[in-house]
Amino acid sequence: MFRELELGAKFLSDVVGLLRTVQQVCAYKAKPSNETREAMRTLYREQVPEQWAQLYRVSNELSLSEWLTDFSRRVHQLNALSQVDPTEILQQPGGIWLGGFFSPEAFVTAARQSAAADLECSLDELHLLADVADTSTSSPGGFTARGLLLEGATWNFTGFAPSNEIRNSLSALHLRWAPRSEESDNLRLLPVYSNSKRETLFFSVAVSVEDAAFPKTQWVQRSVALVLWELQA
C-alpha cells in the first residue's frame, strides 16, 4: 500500500505542477518551454497532455475532463485509505476499487506476501481464488474488490453461465490467496485485464466452474475474462 500512496503523491504533484506552470505562463510570470507550449495547446483542445498520459495505464480515448475526473477518484480513494490502519486495509467494508489503483498488480502481490507470511508457506505455494460469495475477508491476504466487469459470461451465487451481454458488472468480487493444495478439478484460470481493450494482463484468478453449466469449449470461444476498469459515469 505504501508504494501505491507514493505513486499517488508523485502523480498528483506532476499534475498540479503542470497546471501551476501553465497558470504562471498565462499570468506572464514565466516563459513557456516547448514542452509547456505543447501541453497548453493540448489542454486547449480538451485533450490529455503527454506528460499525464504517460503516468499510468488508462484508456487513451479519454477526454481531458474524463481523465481528470477519473484521476480525482483515484486520488480520493488513496486519501481515504491513507487514513486507515495498515492492518485493516484489506478489510474495508465497501471493498477496494482495485481498478482505481495506479499499480493494482503490486497491491495484489503485497496481499500474496502477507498471506504467505501468515500461512507460513512460500509464494509459489499460493494461488489466487475468486468468488462472488464472501469467503475472503477472514482469510489471510483476502479482500473484497469492487468495480470489476465480467466479459463473456454472467456470474452469481449459483455459478457461471454464458451471456449474450458483452460485459456484466460485478457488485463485489472476493479474492483470497490460498495453498494450491485446495485446488479442485473444476477450477479454471480467469484472466484479469486492465480494460475492455485487454491491452494489459495484470494477473489471473482461479474460479470454480461447473462443466455441465458452462463447458470448457464455450468458455474458450467466449474468451471469458475480468476487466478491472471502465470509465465511471
N, C-alpha and C positions, 0 to 999 in steps of 0.2 A: 504493500500500500504506500510505503514511503516513496518508492520510485514513481508511482502514479501522481502523487502530490507534487513531487519535484518537477515532473513533466508539466503538470498543470500550471505551476507557478512560472516556469520558463516560458511556456506558450503565451500565457496571459501577459507577461512582460513584453514579449515580442509584438503582440497585437497592439497593446497600449502604446508601446514605444513608437511604432509606425504612425499611429494616429496623432501622437503628440508632435512628431516631426512634421507631419502634414499641416497641423494647426500652426506651428511656428512659421512654416513657409507661407501659408496664407496670410499670416499677420506681418509678413515681411521682416521677421526676426531671424530668419535663417535662409541660406541659399540652398536650393534643392540639388541633390546629386542626381545623376542619370537614373539611378535606381528609384529614388523618390519620385522623380517626374513620371516614370513609368507606372509606379504604384498609384499616383494621383489620377493618371489617365484611366487606369483600370477601375479605380473606385468610382470615378465619374460615370463609367459605363455600367455601373451596378454589377461589377464582376469581382471575383476574389483575387487579391494581389498574389503574385507568385510566392512572395515571402510567407504568406499564410497558408497557401495551398500545399506547401512542402512540409508543414509542421507535422501532420499526421495523416493517416489514411482515411479518406472520406470521399463520397461521390464528387467527381469533378464537374457534375452538372448543376451544382447548387448555385443559386444567385447569391449576391452579396448579403442580402437581408436574411436569406435562408441559412447561409453559413454562419453568420453572426448569432442568429437565434439558436442554432444547434450548439455552437461553441459556448454560448452563455449557459445553456442547460448542462453541459458537461462540467463547466466550472462550478455551477451551483451545486451539483451533486458532490463534487470533490470538497467543496467548502463545508457541506453538511457532514460528510464522512470524516473530515479532519477534526471534528469536534467530538467524535465517538471514540471511546476507549478502544485501543488496537485489538484487545482480546474479544471485542464484541462486534467487530466489523462484519464478520460473516453471518451474524445473527440478526441482521436488520429486518424488522417486522414487514416492511413493504418490499423487501428484496433489493437487489442491486441492479441498476441499469448497466449491464455488462457491456453493451454496445456503446455506451457513453464514455467508456474509459479510453484513454489515448493509447494504452498498450494492454488490451484485455488478456492477451496470451500470457503476459508477465504476471498478472493477477492470478490467473488460474494455476500457473506454475508455483506461485507462492503458496497457494492453498494446498497444492500437492506436497510441497516440502513440509508444511505444517502437519498434514495428515501422516506423512512418513515418520515424522518425529513422534507423534502421538501413538502411532501403531507399532513403532519400533521395527520398521522394515525399510528396505531400500526403495528408491523412487521407481525402479524398474518393476517392482512387485505390485505396483498400483495401476489401476485403470480408472477412467472417469465414467461413472454411471450417471444416467439422466432419467428422470421420471417426472410426470406431471403430478404424481401423488407426493405429498410432503413426507419424505423419508430422510431428508438430508440434514436438516438444521441441527439434529442431535448427534450427527456423525462427525468425526474429526475431519476438518477441512471441507465440510459440507456447507453449502449456501444456496440461497434462492436467487435466481436471475429473472429479471423481467424485461419486457420489450423485444423478445425474440419472435421470429416468424418461422413457420414450417412450410416448406415448399414441396408440392407433390403428394401431400397426404394430410389427413386430419389426425389429431391425437388427443384423446381424452382419457378419463379413468377406465374406460373399457378397452383401451388399447389403440393401435394404429388402424387406419382404413384408407383406401385410395380416395382421392378427392378431385373433383372437377375444377376446383378453385386453384389459381396459380399459387397462392400462398395464404396461410391462415395464421392469425395472431395467437400466441400462447400467453395467457394471463400470467403464468408463472412456470418456471422450469426449475426443478430441484436437482442440484448437482452434488455429487459426493465422490471422493476418491476412496476406492475400496480395494482390498487384496484381489489379485487375479484368481485366487482360489475360489472366489464367489462366482466365477464365470458359469454360465449355463448354455445349453445347446441353442436356445432361441435368442441369444444376444447378437445384435448386428451393430456395426460401426456406422454412426451418423455424422457426416462431416459438418463442421460449423464454419461458415464463410463470413467475411466482413460485411458484404451487402448482397443485394439480389443479382448483381453482375458476376458474383463469385470470383472476384479478382484475386482475393487473398484467402487462403485456407488457414484459419487460426489454429484449430485443433479438431479432434473428433471425440464423440461421446459414445458409450456403449448403451444401447437401448434394447428392451425386451420386446420382441415382435413375434406374434403367433403366425406360423407359416400358413395355417388354414385361412386366416383372416386376410393376410397380405403376403402372397407368395413372393419369394426372392426375385423371380423374374420380373414381376410387376414393379417391385421396389427399385430394381436397377433401371428399368425402362422409364420410370417416372423421375429418376435422379433425385430421390428424396434427400433433402438437406435442410439444415437450420441456417438462418440468417440472423446475425447479431444486430444489425442496424437498418433503420429506414428513417426517412425524414418524417418527423412528427408534425402533425397539423397544429 
